[in-house]
Amino acid sequence: MSTKKILVTGGAGYIGAHTVVELIQAGYVPVIVDDMSKSDNTLLNGIEKITGTKVNFHKGDCADKNFLSKVFTAEGVFHSVMHFAAYKAVGESVAKPLDYYRNNVGSVVTLLEVMKENNVKNLIFSSSCTVYGQPDIIPVDESAPFKRAESPYGATKQMSERILEDTYITGLRVISLRYFNPIGAHPSALLGELPIGIPNNLVPYITQVAAGKREKLTVFGNDYNTPDGSCLRDYIHVVDLAIAHVKAMEHFDKLPDGNVYEVFNLGTGVGVSVLELITKFEKATGVKLNYVIGARRPGDVEKVYANPAKVNKALGWHTKFSVEEALLHAWKWEKSLES
């Protein structure tokens, strides 16, 4: 067990909140910063219900240097920072590119400045498989070169990683975790994905259609070079993803002093198409989905899934939840929102 204090930016969001739960249960002391632009108090309340712990929370924008500096001053010494505070919807990034560059890249620069001023050296960065663009070889491993990003969102993750690569030599210890497609919810149904307005991600859209909140689901394209023509992804349970962040925290203690930059894929290593995911949801829940085939969506990569061998070996981390379990947990969460 540990009493190390961890700053968690974006900790009131989907992945951040699940990670805060795992941090608390592992004995760490998380401090959340979130501007609440993409969330409300629902997930903060869920954290407290699951852990029995009052969350230490500061509301504000981590791209605001004055605000962030005050948090560091008020809280004292942070062992590490986990940076989740980014906009994350591919389609939205195509429509609002400047918002994505200002928020996603700007917050990284500000955070690094404040970390340096406060002599905090450990950073776990929330990256994405979108940095690979459309990779030449699948499954993709960490040695794959960055191709031109298919969306502004992907470009912001590439730029952020480049910034980290250029600055870690000034005394930082950085671990970038490249997520594939997080889905699901906490098995307790007290935490889950809570989109504001129309969901940008597939699974909450599926569960909202299944719950009758939306009329139908549109599958964006069925003419890709994949077995059934729909896009192929690597869907990973959000709790597995959260546990990987705790493993990364523990990894810091095994690393030598001095500058470190490491990257790890977080995925299952299994590709599942959008149409396959719909079928799995229907079989797992017994609920039929109303869906239609639409045109391709700008910014979408045709197919990508992970080679997770590096993270399996280095962090001793393996996924434990199946796609079907993730879909069941997402459905359980959706139904809990109605009660």
N, C-alpha and C positions, 0 to 999 in steps of 0.2 A: 504493500500500500504506500501511497505517496501523499504529501500535502502540497505538492507543487502547484502553483497558480498558473493557469493557462488562459490567455486572452483568446476568445472565440468570436471573430467578426462574422456577422451574418448568422449568429447562433439561434435566432428565432425563426430561421427558415427550415426547410425540409431536411436537408442533409445535416446542417449545423445542429439542429435540435436533437436528432438521433445520436449525433456524436457527443453532445453534451451529456446525454444519459449514460453513454458508455464510459465517458471520462469520470463522471461522478461515481459510477459503480466500480471503477478501477481505483478510486481513492484520490483522484486529482480534484483540484478546486477551479472549476471554470468560471470565467467572467465574460459575460456576453455583451457584445456591442452590436446593435442593429438599428437601422433607421426606420424599420417597420414599413417600408414602401412596398414590400412584396408579401407582407404577413401581418397578423394581428396577434393578440395575446393567447390565442388558442394553444399554440405549441409550447409556449412558456408555461402555461397551466398544466399541459400534459407532462412536461418534464418534472414538475413538482409532484404531480400525482404518482408518477412511476417511481421516483427516487425518494420522495418524502423530504426533499431538500429545497429550501427557498433559493431561487435563482438570483445571483448577483447580476443585475442588468443595467446597462447604460444605453439610453436611447439617443442615437445620433448617427451622423454620416462619417464613416471612417475615411472618406476622402477629404474631410474637414480637419486640417492639421491642428487647429486650435482646440477643437473638441477632443481629438484623439490624444493630444498631449496632456489634457486635463485628466483623462482616464488613467493614463500611465502614472501621473503624479498622485492621483487619489488612491490607486490600488497598490502602489509600491512595486516590488520586484516580480516580474513575470518570468517564469522558467522558459516558456515558449509561446508562440502565437500560432493559431490555426486560422487561416484566412479563407472564409467561405463567401464573403460579401461581394457577390458579383451577380449581374443579370445573366440569365442562362438559357433563354429561349432562342433557338436558331431562327425561327420564322420572324419573331419580333425584332431580332437584330438586323435582319434584312430591311425591315420597315423603318427602324429607328437606329441607324448605325452610330450616329454621334452620341446618343445616350449611352450606348454600350462602350464606346471608346472612353468617354469621360468617366463613367463609373468604374468599369472593370480595370482599365489601365491606370487611371488617376488614383484609384484607391491603393493600388500596389505601390506606386511611387511614394505617396504620402505615408503609408504604413512603414516602408523601409526607412524613410527619413526619421520617423518618430522612434522606431526600434533602435536606430543607430544612436540617436541622442540620449536614449535611456539604457544603452548597453545591453539590449536584449538580442541574442544571437540565433536562437532556434526558431525556424519558421517551417510550418507544414502548409504547403500551398495546394489549393483546390484547383487542379487542372482538369484536362478533358481529352478524350480520344480524338476530339475534333482537331487537335494540333497536327494529326497525321494527314488531314485532308482525305483523299481517296487513296489509301496505301497500295503499293504495288504488290505486296505479299501479305496474304491473310492466312492464319492469324498474325496480327501485327505485334512485334516486340518493341522494346524501348530503343533499339538501335535504328529503327526505321527513320528515314529523313522526313523532315516536315515538308509536305507538299503545300502548294498554295491552298490556303484555307477556303472552304466552300461557303463560308458565311462570315459576317463581321464578328459574331460570337467566337467562332474558331480563331479568327485573327487576333482577338483580344487575348486569348489564352496563349497563342504563339508569342505575341509581344510580351506578355507578362513573364513567360518562361525565359525569353531572351533577356529581359531586364534582370531577372534573378541570376541568370548565368553571368551577366556582366558585373553584378554587384557582390556576389557571394565571396569573391576573393578579397573583399574589404573586411572580412572577419565573420561572415555569416555561415550558419549551418542550415542548409535548405533541403527539404524533401518535397518534391513535387509528385502528387498522386494524380495520375491520369485516369479519371473515371470513364467507364463505358456508360451504360444506361441504367441509372438507379431507379428501382421501382419498389413497390410494396409499402408496408407500414409496420410499426412496432406490433408484435404479436398481441399486446394488451389492448390494441385498438384505441389507445390514449394518445398516440402520435401518428401522423401520416402526412401525405402531401396535401396541402391546402391552397390551391390556386386562387388568386384574386381575379374574379371575372372568368372569362373563357379560358379553360386550361390550354397551356402551350405544349404540355407533354402528353404522351399517348395514354398511359394507364389511367390518370385521373379523368381523362375524357371518356375512356371506356367505362369506368365505374359510374360516371354521371349519366351516361346513356343508359346503362343497365338499371340505374335507380330512377329513370324517367325524368331526370332533370334536363336532359337534352334529347332532341328528337332522334338524331342519328350521328354516327361516326363516319367521317370521310377518310378513306385510305388513300394517301397521296401517291398515286402511281401504281400500276400493276404490269409495267412493261420494262422493268429493270432486268439486268442480267443476273437473276437469282432464280432458285428453283421454282418459285411460284409467281415471280414478277414483282413482288413487293420488297421494300428495303429490308436488309438483314442487319440485326443489331445483337449486342451482347448485353442481356438484361441481368442486372445484379441486384440482389435484395439490399435495401438501404441499411439494414442492421449489419449485414456483412461488411458493407462499405464503412460504416461507423466504427466497427471493431478494428478495421485496418488502420484507422487513424490512431487508435490507442497503441497498436503494434508499432506504428511509426514513432510515436512518442517514446516507447521503450527502446526503440532502435537508436535514438539519440544518445542514450547512455552507453551504448556499445561502440559508438564512433569515436575516433581519436579527436583530441582538441584541434582547433584550427578550422580552416575553411573546408566546407563539405557541400557538394551539390549532388543529390541522387534523385533519380526518377523511377517511378514504379507504375506499371499498369494495374488498375483494379478492375478486373473482369472475371467472368467464369471460364472463358475459353470456348464457349459454345455460342454459335450464331443461331438466332431465332428470327424468323421473318415476322412482319407485322400481321400478315394473315394467319400465320401459325399461332401468334400470341392471342389473337381473337379466339381461335379454336380452343386453345388451352384455357382461356378464361371461361368460355362456355361450358367446357367439360368439368372444370374445377368447381364452378358455382351453380351449374344447372340453369343459368340465365342466358337466354338467346339475345344476341346483340343485333340491333338494326344498323347496318353499315352499307355504305355505297363506295364505289371506286371513283376517285376524282383524278384531276391532273397532278403531275409531279409538283412538289413544292420547292421553290427556290431555296438553295442552301443545303439541301439534303444530300448526304453521302449515300452512294448506292449500297455498299456493304462494308461492315467493319466488325471484327470481334478480336478479343485479346489473346495473346500468348502470355499467361500469368506466371510463367515458370520462375521469373526473377523474384517476384514478390513472395511466391510460395517458399522459395529457398531462403531468401535474405531475412524476411520478417517472420517466417513460420506461419504465414497466414493462408488459410484456404476458405473458400465459401462453404457454408453449411446449409443454406436454404435453397430450395429448388425454385424454378420460375413459377411452378404451380402454387407453391406455398406463398410466394411473394404476391401473386394475384389474389389468392384467398385472403391474405392479410390486408391488401388494398381494399377489397370488397367489404371486409369486416369494418374497416375504418370508415368507408363511405357510409355504411348503414348506421354507424355510431353517430354520424353527424346529423342524422335525421331524428335521433332520440333526444 
